[in-house]
Amino acid sequence: MEVKARASKSYGYPSEFVDNKKQRNVKKCASYFMLQSDLNINEENVRFDVIAIENRDSVEWIKNAF
């Protein structure tokens, strides 16, 4: 999980910061966890969601984002 806050949208929307590099890093971490885990987890049981919070009244939940 990663949480970032910005005072304005001048640098873009929160969901735009989940770029290809960040997605690769999250996938690598999840793959390592699945290999090390005794749980019955495989790629078919995993999804990656993005929750983008712009302010207290604006929350975007992107299910199965990547």
C-alpha positions in Angstrom: 0.0 0.0 0.0 1.2 3.5 -0.8 -0.5 6.8 0.2 0.5 10.2 -1.1 -1.2 13.5 -0.7 -0.9 16.7 -2.7 -2.3 20.1 -2.0 -3.3 20.7 -5.6 -3.9 18.9 -8.9 -1.3 20.9 -10.7 0.9 17.8 -11.1 -2.1 15.6 -12.2 -4.7 13.3 -10.7 -3.8 10.7 -8.0 -4.5 7.7 -10.3 -2.0 9.0 -12.9 0.9 8.3 -10.5 0.3 4.5 -10.8 2.5 4.3 -13.8 4.0 1.3 -15.6 7.1 1.3 -13.4 5.0 1.3 -10.2 2.8 -1.5 -11.6 5.8 -3.6 -12.3 7.2 -3.1 -8.8 3.9 -4.0 -7.2 3.6 -7.1 -9.4 7.1 -8.2 -8.5 6.4 -7.8 -4.8 3.2 -9.7 -5.1 4.9 -12.5 -7.0 7.6 -12.8 -4.3 5.0 -12.9 -1.6 3.0 -15.7 -3.4 6.2 -17.7 -3.8 7.1 -17.3 -0.1 3.6 -17.8 1.3 2.1 -21.0 2.5 -1.3 -19.7 1.4 -2.9 -21.2 -1.7 -2.5 -18.0 -3.8 -2.0 -17.9 -7.5 -2.3 -15.3 -10.2 -5.9 -16.1 -10.9 -6.8 -15.2 -7.3 -5.1 -11.8 -7.3 -6.2 -8.4 -8.5 -4.7 -4.9 -8.1 -7.1 -2.1 -7.3 -6.2 1.6 -7.2 -8.0 4.0 -4.8 -7.4 7.6 -5.7 -8.4 10.2 -3.1 -8.5 13.8 -4.4 -10.2 15.2 -1.3 -12.6 14.1 1.4 -15.5 14.1 -1.0 -13.9 12.6 -4.0 -12.8 9.0 -3.9 -12.3 6.9 -7.0 -11.9 3.1 -6.7 -10.5 1.5 -9.8 -11.1 -2.2 -9.4 -8.8 -4.6 -11.3 -6.7 -1.6 -12.4 -3.8 -3.6 -13.7 
